[in-house]
Structure formats: structure tokens, C-alpha cells
Amino acid sequence: MSPAVRLIDIRDTPLSLDEVYGAVTDPTAGGICVFVGTVRDHDTGQAVAALGYSSHPTAAARLREVAERIAAECDVVALAGAHRVGDLAIGDLAVVVAASAAHRADAFEACRRLIDELKTEVPVWKHQTFVSGDAEWVHPH
């Protein structure tokens, strides 16, 4: 396991921007990039009333695999990421990822890859209920 991967979690408690940011701070890092995904009040042109995330039991392991691969392929100092599951309210933090590197371009690249590959490879799904009463399951990633 790469020492660059400092925090990986799938949790049912509120996420902390400070925790994820703190995990990637380092005296050798000249740039830190953070992405925060929040629950919005609409999707596909409809008003969202409620939203919940669920994950497969392997989700944390898959997230670690993604982060390990990015750490091996990018010039980073550290990576961190956490995704929330359970019932969330509009405005809640759903996902926070961060990357630090000696230079900003590398931090931006690794952070973007971490969120993009999390969305395509980590088994997390959302169930949203619309104000209209309709509901749908979505693999948001």
C-alpha cells in the first residue's frame, strides 16, 4: 500500500472537509486540490425532495484500489477521499477528495482523476425522491 494514500473511507456519518484536507497536507506539497460534491436540490429537470446513497460492501476496497493506482501513476505527495452513504439533506457533503503534490498541475490532475474514477469504478448508488413523488435509483458515477 502506498504511503501517499492517507485516507479512504465510505461512511454513514457527516464528512469533514477539514479531515480530508488535513490528510493531504505535507511540508513537501506546494499545491493541494480539493473537490467537494454536495447534494443539490434538482436533477434531470425535477426538484429533489430526498436523497440517499448506498454502497456495495466492496466500495471502500474499490476506492482504495483507485487511489493506489492514481498514486502510482501520478506525481503526488498524498491522496484522500471519503464518500457518504445513508440519507442526506440538500447541501450535505456527499463526497470529498483531495490530492497534494509538489506542483499545482499534478495536484489538479490527481484530484480530477480521483473523483472521476471514483464515480466510474466505485459501487455507490443514489436513490432520489422528487417533489412530484417519483423516485429513481441512479448509479451517480
N, C-alpha and C positions, 0 to 999 in steps of 0.2 A: 504494500500500500504506500502510495506517495505521501510524503510529509506535507506536500503542498495542499492536499485535500484535508481541510481542517474542520469542517462542519458539514454534515449531511444529515438531514432529518425529514421525516414525514410525521407530522404531529397534529393532534386534535386540540391543541391549546393555541392561544394567540401567538403570532410570530413577532419577533423583535428585530427591527431594523438595526438597532444598536448591537445586538448579539451577532448578527451576520457580518456587519461592518467590522466589528471588533475581531472577528475570527480571521479576517484577511489583512488587518493592519500589520505592518512589519517595517523595521527601520530601513530595509533594503528596497522597499517599494516606493517608487516615485509617482505611481498612478494607481488609483483604486476606482473601479467602476462598479456601480450597484444598480440592479434592476429590481423594481418593486411592482408586482402585479396586484391590483386591487379589484374587489367585486364592484362592478358597475351596475347602474340601475336600468339597463336596457340591453337587449341582444336581438339580432335579426329583426329590428324594427318594432319590437314589443317591449313593454315595460316589465321589468323583472320584480316580482314580489318577494321571492325567497330563493336561496341557492344553497346547495350542499355539495361537498366534494367527498368522494370515496376513493379508496385505493386498493389495489391488489396487495396481498401480504409481501410480495417481492418488490414493491415500489422503492423502498429505501435502498435495497441492494442494487436495483437498476440505476437509481440516481447516483450511487457511489461509482458504479461502472462507468457511467457517462463522465463524471467528474475526473475519474482516474485517467480515462482516455484523453480528455482535454488537457489535463496536467502533463501528460506525456508528449502531447503534440504541440502545445503552445509554450511560449517562454513566459511562465507565470511564477510568481512568488507563492501565491495562495489562492485557493478557491473555497467557496462556501455556498450552501444552498439549503433552503427549507421550504417545504410545501405544506400547507394546512389542509386538513380534512375535517369533515363534520359540517354542521350548519353554520353559515357565515352571514353576516349582515352587509348591506350595501356600504361600501367604503372600507370593509375589513381587508387586511393584507392576506392575500391568497398564496403568494409565492414571493420569496426574496432570494436573489442570488447575487454573488459578488466575486470579483476577481481582482487581484493586485499583481502588479508587475513592475519591473524597473522603469518601464516607459508606458505612456498612456495608450498608445496604439495596441500594444499587446494586451493591456487590461481590457480595453474595449472589445477586442476580438474574442478573448476568452469568455468574457461575461455574456456576450451575444451568443456564442456557441453554447454556453451552459444553459441559458434559458431556451434557446431554440431546440436543442437536442433533448432537454428535459421534456419539452412539450411533445416531441415526436416519439420518444422512446420509453418514458416512464409511465406505467399504467395507473393514471389518475383520471377519474371521470367526474363530471359535474352533473347534477340534477337541478334544473332550474324550473321554477314555477312562475308563470307570468301572471300579471294582474288580471288578465282575461280568464284565468282558471286553467288554461292549457299548461302542460308541463312536458319537459323533454329531458332525456339523458343525452349528454354530449361528451365525447372524448375531446376536451377543450384544446388538446395539444395537437 
